[in-house]
């Protein structure tokens, strides 16, 4: 994800992290879990790989 003008302004003005996260999501940022799910759907990874790498609670059950 690239730095957007909105995020740059918010960072410059010391916006709270929750506001930065919300703006980043609006600007197209995906969380690591969201990105992992996309990779599984696209066939670039399987659930076991994601669980090993992330220690995530993502389950195929």
N, C-alpha and C positions, 0 to 999 in steps of 0.2 A: 504494500500500500504506500502511496506517495503522500507526502505532506500536503495538506490542502490549505488554502488561505484561511479558512475558518479555524482549523486546528492550530495553525501558526499563531493566529491572533489570540486564541484562548491560552496557549502556552505562554506567550509573551505577557499576558495579563494574569498569569498564575491561577488559572481556573482549577477547581477541584478535580481530582482524578476521575470521579464518577461522571462529571460533565464531559471531560475529555473522551472517556470511553463511549459515552452516548453519541457524541459528535462523530467519533471515528466509525462507529457502527453505521451511522447515517451516511457517511462518506464511502462505505463499502468494505470496511474492515470485517474480517471473519475471525472468530475465536479459533484457538488451536483445535478444539473439539469439532467445531463446524467444518474447518478445513479437513480434518481427518475423515469426517463423514463423507465429504465430497470425494476425497481420494478413494475411499472404499467403494462408493457408488460408481466412480469412473474406472474401477478396476486397477488403480495404481497401487493399492495396498489392500491387505485383508485385516479383519478385526484383530486377529492375534498379533500382527505386527504393531498395530496402533496401541494395543494394550501394553505390550512389552515396552515400547518407546515412551509412552506417556504415563504409565502407571495409572491409567484412566479406568473409571468404572464403566466404560462403554461395554456393552454386552451384546452378544449375538443371540441371546435367548429371548 
